[in-house]
Each structure stands twice: as C-alpha cells, then as structure tokens.
Amino acid sequence: MKPWGKWNPGMEGGQAAPSRRALLAGAGAGAVLASTSGVLAQPQPPSTITDPPRDFRPAGPPTTYFTDPDVITVDPAFAPYVVPNSAIRRLWTGALWAEGPAWNAVGRFLVWSDIPNNRQLRWLEEDGHVSVFRAPSNNSNGNSFDRQGRQLSCEHASRQVVRYELDGSATVLADAFEGRPLNAPNDVVQHADGSYWFTDPPYGGLLYEGLPDEAGGPSNPTGRINPRLGQPAGTVTKRRVLPNAVYRVDPSGRIDRVLTDDQVPDPNGLCFSPDHRILYVCSTGTGPGDTGPGGKGEIYAFDVGIDSALSNQRLFADCVVDGVKCGPDGLRADVDGNLWVSSNAGRAVGYNGVTVWTPQGTLIGRIRLPEVCGNITFGGPKRNRLFMAASQSLYVLTVNTQGAGPA
C-alpha cells in the first residue's frame, strides 16, 4: 500500500504532497493499492474512518472483527438492528451507474440496473456469480417484484413501466397519461390492493442514462443532440409534455395521477409503510428540462385512504445529518416501519451510504459507503440482507430485521 503522505492523485508540476491528515480529511481523496509486481492497481476510494484505508475488494484483508466501524448507531434505538459480527461487503463492481436493486425470493437472486450501460445485472445467492440479466434494458432504472413474483421495471428510453410475466412475455403497464407520453418512470412498488404506484420525474431525458427529447423538447431545446444515435432502427423519439408526477395503476388498468410536481417536486424513490397506510416519496434534485424550483432532497409522507386518496402531506425528513445534505433517492421500510434510505452526499464521503429513520422521522443509524448510494432493497433467503446499489458497485450488509414485503 502506498504511504498516504507520499502520494497525491492531483500532484502536478512538483506540487508538494499533502499531509496524511489533509488527505484523510479530503472527501475526494483516494488510496492506491500496489500489486505484487509493483504496478499500481486501480485506485480505491478512501474509507470513511478506518486507518489504513479499508479495502472492500473480495480478496482484501478483513478489517472487521466485531461491529463494523462504518455501521454507526446514532441513537440507541438502532442498536437492536445491528448484527455485531456482520461486515459491509462489496459483492461486485463495474457498473457506470447502479440503481434499482430488487430481490427474487423464489430464484434467490438480485436484479439491478446499470442504466448508462443499458443492461440489467443479476447476482446469484448460491455462489455470488454476477451476469448480464437483460440487455438491452431500455435504460431501465427502478425494479421490484410484485406479490406474484413478476418483475416490474421502469424504463427511461421507452418511457414506460413494464411487467415481465411468468411465461416470459412482457406487459406495458403504463406509457402515457391522458394520451401524452410519460417522462421517464423511475421507481415502482405494488400496494396491498394489487395496484402499482410509480414516480415519473425527467431524469431519463439525460443523454447519459436515457433518451433526450426530440429536437425542441425541454431536455434538447437546441436540437443539437440526436437521440436516435445508438438506438435500434425504428426508434420513435418523444418530447416531454407532462409535468413530473406520481401515478397509480389500478388493477383494472386505469391510470390515475395521485401526486403533482407542486406537491412533491421531482418525485423519485417511493415505498409504503408495512401496513400500506403511509406512502413515502423522495423529492430529489432538479431534472433536465425542469423550469420549476426542483426538489430539495427531502422525504415526504402521506396517509393512504381506503379509496387510495392521499392526504395529510408532511415533511418526513430533510435528510440533513451533521449539517451535511444526504440527498435521498431510493428507500425501503422494514417490518417495524423504519425507513432505510439511500444517501447521496456527493464529495462528503463519510455521509454517502444509507440513513435509517424511525416511523416518527428520527435518525437512528447510518451505514457509510465509499461511493454514493442510489438505491437499496432487502433480500436474501430471510429478507434480512440490505443490498445497496452504490454508483459503480453492489454492497450488502446483514441486519437484524426484515424488509416489509417483496421489493
């Protein structure tokens, strides 16, 4: 391992190497591991607290002997959920941007999206093997499995929500509202009444992870970007015409808009409480083509009525921890109603990962990762493993609770 005080990833022109303390304090710093041949290996992200920096690679040396130092109990209420001898593990790396993990209980595998690479990946519980599950994936983002074991996927490029049937066919659940194409469905969950709820922000209009609008649209106003490049023949480009929103697909097939952008700007991740009486929605940052103020990185809660009407909107959490904005993206509830929320703190490395909140909105725990975390889900045979899709990698931590229902 290269000595921290002798290596500077940004050193040019004879600039003096910073002190070890300065590097540890710098959120963007990285450590380099040397191979046995003396050739520098891929730079490793800095650990959040461990010294020397923690090596998350499968062949890296163990650093945890009792209680992972990056699983932090903020409030004593979190202690019962921590498995003392369980360590955070990085299962795989190699994505461009990982999102949408979903656990298949029958097949005992995890599916997640690598959005810019236009593919879905699969991790097998039996031996840890990772392979391409579906490619192309229409730049899919959020995934989940419904109570019948069918996979649900939100596709950016096709602007639709798809259900993969048990016979191998695919059903489009939603691709338009009131005759106008959706923006870029992002996350989808099933309610106990059989309906599907999904968010529709504009993030798929980015060239990096979807298809920009046709010329003149909000995400391609000058028309200089050609959205057809790299797409199959016959691809039909569309223009964003709908405001951001949250929708409900009734079991009959009817699509209703249940939340507007005025209520929750740039809606992103969503989940229900264990009893399905509360809906939680993340409001993330401004998307391509947005003209309004955009989201502020907050979580909102709503009461769900018998007729699926939403009421009693309230701010659940502003996601500010120690003065650092831990922007939420995806979230899931455990059987006790706690919310486990992905955290995007950018260059504030020690705050990327997962935050954990009680049903009353009190922060009780944190899981620190060396990468920005986009989405999470509970899985494993006992549904007590927290899978975390974080930037380029997939991480897992065994916890002392279970996720609330299939996701």
C-alpha positions in Angstrom: 0.0 0.0 0.0 1.3 3.4 -1.0 2.1 5.6 2.0 -0.6 8.3 2.2 1.9 11.1 2.9 3.8 10.3 -0.3 1.0 10.1 -2.9 -1.2 12.8 -4.3 -3.6 11.9 -7.1 -3.7 15.6 -8.2 0.0 16.4 -7.8 1.4 18.2 -10.8 4.3 20.4 -11.6 6.3 19.5 -8.5 3.4 20.4 -6.1 4.2 19.2 -2.6 2.4 16.1 -1.4 -0.2 16.9 1.2 0.0 15.6 4.7 -1.7 12.4 5.7 -4.1 14.2 7.8 -5.1 16.5 5.0 -5.7 13.5 2.7 -7.9 11.8 5.2 -9.9 14.9 5.7 -10.4 15.5 2.0 -13.7 13.9 0.8 -12.4 13.3 -2.7 -9.1 11.7 -1.8 -8.3 8.2 -2.9 -5.8 5.5 -1.9 -3.8 3.4 -4.4 -3.0 -0.2 -3.8 0.2 -1.7 -5.2 0.2 -5.2 -6.8 3.0 -7.7 -6.0 4.7 -6.7 -9.3 5.0 -3.1 -8.2 2.4 -1.9 -10.7 -0.2 0.4 -9.3 -3.6 -1.2 -9.2 -7.0 0.6 -9.5 -7.3 3.5 -7.1 -9.5 2.6 -4.1 -11.9 5.1 -2.6 -11.0 6.3 0.8 -12.5 4.7 3.8 -14.8 6.8 5.8 -13.0 6.3 9.1 -10.6 3.3 9.0 -6.9 3.8 9.1 -5.2 2.4 6.9 -7.9 2.8 4.3 -10.3 -0.1 4.0 -10.1 -2.5 1.1 -13.6 -3.5 0.0 -12.4 -5.9 -2.7 -13.4 -9.6 -2.2 -9.7 -10.6 -1.8 -8.9 -7.7 0.5 -7.9 -8.4 4.1 -10.6 -8.5 6.8 -11.0 -5.3 8.8 -13.9 -6.1 10.9 -13.7 -8.4 13.9 -16.7 -7.2 15.9 -19.1 -4.5 14.9 -18.4 -2.9 11.5 -16.9 0.6 12.1 -18.9 2.0 9.2 -22.2 0.9 10.7 -23.0 3.8 13.1 -25.5 3.9 15.9 -26.7 7.5 16.1 -29.5 6.7 18.6 -29.7 3.7 20.9 -32.9 2.6 19.1 -30.7 1.5 16.2 -28.7 -1.0 18.3 -31.2 -3.9 18.1 -30.9 -3.8 14.3 -27.2 -4.2 14.1 -25.7 -7.7 13.8 -22.3 -7.2 15.6 -20.3 -9.7 13.6 -21.7 -8.7 10.2 -19.5 -6.6 7.9 -20.3 -4.5 4.9 -19.2 -6.4 1.8 -18.8 -5.3 -1.7 -20.2 -8.1 -3.9 -19.3 -6.6 -7.3 -18.1 -3.6 -9.1 -18.0 -2.5 -12.7 -21.2 -0.5 -13.4 -21.4 3.0 -14.8 -24.3 3.9 -12.5 -26.1 1.2 -10.5 -29.7 1.6 -9.5 -32.9 -0.3 -8.8 -31.9 -3.5 -6.8 -34.8 -6.0 -6.5 -34.8 -9.4 -4.8 -36.4 -12.5 -6.3 -37.3 -14.8 -3.4 -38.0 -17.9 -5.5 -34.9 -17.7 -7.6 -32.7 -16.4 -4.8 -31.1 -13.7 -6.9 -30.8 -10.0 -7.0 -31.5 -7.9 -10.1 -30.3 -4.4 -10.5 -29.9 -1.8 -13.3 -26.7 -0.4 -14.8 -28.5 2.5 -16.5 -25.9 4.0 -18.8 -24.7 0.6 -20.0 -28.4 -0.2 -20.9 -28.5 -3.5 -19.1 -29.7 -5.3 -16.0 -27.4 -7.5 -13.9 -28.1 -10.5 -11.7 -26.3 -11.7 -8.6 -26.9 -15.3 -7.6 -27.1 -16.0 -3.9 -25.8 -19.6 -4.2 -22.3 -18.7 -5.4 -22.1 -14.9 -5.8 -22.0 -15.2 -9.6 -22.8 -12.0 -11.5 -24.0 -12.0 -15.1 -26.0 -9.8 -17.5 -29.7 -10.5 -16.9 -31.3 -8.4 -19.6 -29.7 -6.3 -22.4 -30.7 -4.0 -23.8 -32.9 -2.9 -20.9 -34.2 0.4 -22.4 -32.1 2.1 -19.8 -34.2 0.7 -17.0 -33.9 2.3 -13.6 -36.1 1.1 -10.7 -37.1 -2.6 -10.4 -39.2 -4.6 -8.0 -41.1 -7.9 -7.8 -44.8 -8.0 -7.1 -46.6 -10.4 -4.9 -47.0 -12.8 -7.8 -43.2 -12.9 -8.4 -43.3 -10.8 -11.6 -40.6 -8.3 -12.2 -41.5 -4.7 -12.6 -39.1 -2.3 -14.4 -39.2 1.5 -15.0 -37.6 2.2 -18.4 -36.1 5.5 -19.3 -35.6 5.1 -23.0 -39.1 3.7 -23.8 -40.7 6.0 -21.1 -42.8 3.1 -19.8 -43.4 0.8 -16.8 -43.2 -2.9 -17.8 -44.2 -6.1 -16.0 -42.4 -9.3 -17.0 -44.9 -12.2 -16.9 -44.2 -15.6 -15.5 -44.5 -17.1 -19.1 -41.7 -14.8 -20.3 -43.9 -12.3 -22.1 -43.9 -8.6 -21.2 -46.8 -6.3 -20.4 -46.7 -2.5 -20.7 -48.4 -1.2 -17.5 -48.1 2.5 -18.4 -46.5 4.5 -21.1 -48.8 7.6 -21.3 -51.3 9.6 -19.2 -54.3 11.2 -20.9 -52.8 10.4 -24.2 -49.5 12.1 -23.6 -46.2 10.1 -23.2 -44.7 9.7 -19.8 -41.4 11.5 -18.9 -39.1 8.7 -17.5 -40.6 6.4 -15.0 -38.2 6.0 -12.1 -39.4 3.7 -9.3 -42.3 1.4 -8.9 -43.9 -0.5 -6.0 -47.0 -2.6 -5.5 -49.8 -1.8 -3.0 -51.5 -4.5 -1.0 -54.7 -3.9 -3.1 -52.8 -5.0 -6.2 -52.3 -1.6 -7.7 -48.9 -0.3 -8.9 -47.5 3.1 -7.9 -44.7 4.8 -9.8 -42.9 8.1 -10.0 -42.3 9.9 -13.3 -39.5 12.6 -13.0 -37.5 13.7 -16.0 -34.1 12.1 -15.3 -34.3 9.7 -18.2 -34.1 12.7 -20.5 -30.3 12.8 -19.8 -28.1 11.7 -22.7 -26.1 9.7 -20.1 -28.9 7.4 -19.0 -31.7 7.5 -21.5 -33.0 9.4 -24.5 -33.2 13.2 -24.6 -36.3 14.8 -26.1 -36.7 15.1 -29.8 -35.5 18.4 -31.1 -37.0 21.4 -29.3 -38.1 19.4 -26.3 -37.2 20.6 -22.7 -34.1 18.4 -22.5 -33.0 19.1 -26.0 -34.1 22.7 -26.7 -31.5 23.5 -29.4 -31.9 20.2 -31.2 -28.2 19.6 -31.4 -28.4 16.3 -29.7 -29.5 13.3 -31.9 -31.4 11.0 -29.6 -31.5 8.3 -32.2 -27.8 7.6 -32.1 -27.1 4.1 -30.9 -30.7 3.1 -30.9 -32.4 0.3 -32.9 -34.0 1.1 -36.3 -37.4 2.5 -35.9 -36.9 4.1 -32.6 -39.5 6.8 -32.1 -38.3 9.8 -30.2 -40.7 11.8 -28.0 -40.9 15.2 -26.3 -41.6 15.8 -22.7 -45.0 17.3 -22.3 -46.2 16.1 -18.9 -45.2 17.7 -15.5 -43.5 15.4 -13.0 -45.9 13.3 -11.0 -46.7 10.1 -9.1 -49.2 7.7 -10.7 -51.3 4.7 -9.6 -52.1 1.9 -12.0 -55.4 0.3 -10.8 -55.8 -3.5 -11.2 -58.4 -2.6 -13.8 -55.6 -0.9 -15.8 -56.8 2.7 -15.2 -54.0 5.2 -14.5 -54.6 8.0 -12.0 -52.3 10.8 -11.1 -52.1 10.8 -7.3 -49.4 13.5 -6.7 -48.3 16.5 -8.7 -45.0 18.2 -9.0 -46.3 21.1 -6.9 -46.8 18.6 -4.0 -43.6 16.7 -4.4 -41.1 18.3 -6.8 -39.1 15.8 -8.9 -40.5 12.7 -7.2 -38.0 9.8 -7.2 -38.0 6.8 -4.8 -41.1 5.6 -3.1 -42.3 2.9 -0.7 -45.2 2.1 1.6 -45.2 1.5 5.3 -45.7 -2.1 6.3 -49.5 -1.7 6.7 -49.7 0.3 3.5 -51.4 3.2 5.2 -48.5 5.6 4.6 -46.8 6.4 1.3 -43.2 7.9 1.4 -41.8 9.8 -1.6 -38.3 11.2 -2.1 -38.1 14.6 -3.7 -34.7 14.8 -5.4 -32.9 17.5 -7.4 -33.9 19.4 -10.5 -34.0 17.3 -13.6 -33.3 18.0 -17.3 -35.8 20.5 -18.7 -37.3 21.4 -15.3 -38.5 25.0 -15.1 -39.6 25.0 -11.5 -37.5 25.1 -8.3 -37.0 21.3 -8.3 -36.7 19.0 -5.4 -34.7 19.9 -2.2 -33.5 16.4 -1.3 -36.4 15.7 1.2 -38.8 12.9 2.0 -42.5 13.4 2.3 -45.2 11.2 3.9 -48.8 10.9 3.0 -51.7 9.0 4.5 -53.3 6.5 2.1 -57.1 6.3 2.3 -59.3 3.3 1.7 -60.0 4.7 -1.8 -56.2 5.3 -2.3 -56.7 9.0 -1.9 -53.6 10.7 -0.3 -53.9 13.2 2.5 -52.1 14.8 5.4 -48.9 15.6 3.5 -45.9 16.3 5.8 -42.2 16.6 5.6 -40.8 13.3 7.0 -37.1 14.2 6.9 -34.9 16.9 5.3 -32.0 14.4 5.2 -29.5 16.8 6.8 -27.1 15.0 9.0 -24.4 16.9 10.9 -25.1 19.8 8.6 -24.4 17.7 5.5 -27.2 17.2 2.9 -27.6 13.4 2.5 -29.8 13.5 -0.6 -32.3 10.7 -0.7 -33.0 8.6 -3.8 -34.4 5.1 -3.0 -35.9 3.9 0.2 -37.4 0.8 1.8 -39.3 0.1 5.0 -38.5 -2.7 7.5 -41.2 -4.7 9.3 -41.0 -2.2 12.3 -41.8 0.7 10.0 -38.3 2.2 10.0 -37.2 3.8 6.7 -33.8 2.8 5.2 -32.8 5.5 2.8 -30.0 5.7 0.3 -27.7 8.8 0.8 -26.0 10.9 -1.9 -23.8 13.3 -0.1 -21.5 13.9 -3.1 -17.9 14.6 -2.1 -18.8 14.4 1.6 -17.6 10.8 1.5 -18.3 10.0 5.1 -22.0 10.7 4.6 -22.7 8.6 1.5 -24.4 5.3 2.0 -27.6 4.8 3.9 -29.5 6.6 6.6 -32.1 4.9 8.9 -35.1 6.7 10.3 -37.9 5.7 12.8 -41.5 6.0 11.7 -41.6 9.3 13.5 -38.7 10.7 11.4 -35.9 10.4 13.9 -32.4 9.5 12.6 -31.2 6.4 14.4 -28.4 4.9 12.3 -26.1 5.3 9.3 -24.2 3.0 7.0 -21.2 4.6 5.4 -20.1 3.5 2.0 -17.1 4.8 -0.1 -19.5 5.5 -3.0 -22.7 7.5 -3.5 -25.7 5.2 -2.9 -28.6 5.4 -5.3 -31.0 2.6 -4.3 -31.4 -0.1 -1.7 -33.6 -3.2 -1.1 -34.0 -6.0 1.4 -33.3 -9.5 0.2 -31.6 -12.8 1.0 -33.5 -16.0 1.9 -34.6 -14.4 5.2 -35.0 -10.9 3.7 -32.5 -9.6 6.3 -29.8 -8.5 3.9 -29.6 -4.9 2.9 -28.4 -4.7 -0.7 -27.1 -1.3 -1.7 -26.6 -0.2 -5.3 -23.9 2.5 -5.0 -22.5 4.2 -8.1 -20.3 1.6 -9.7 -20.8 -1.2 -7.1 -23.1 -3.5 -5.2 -22.8 -3.8 -1.5 -24.5 -5.9 1.2 -24.9 -5.9 4.9 -26.8 -8.4 7.1 -29.1 -6.6 9.6 -31.3 -7.8 12.4 -34.6 -7.1 10.8 -36.6 -7.9 7.7 -37.8 -5.9 4.8 -41.5 -5.2 4.8 -42.8 -7.3 1.9 -41.4 -8.1 -1.5 -39.4 -5.3 -3.3 
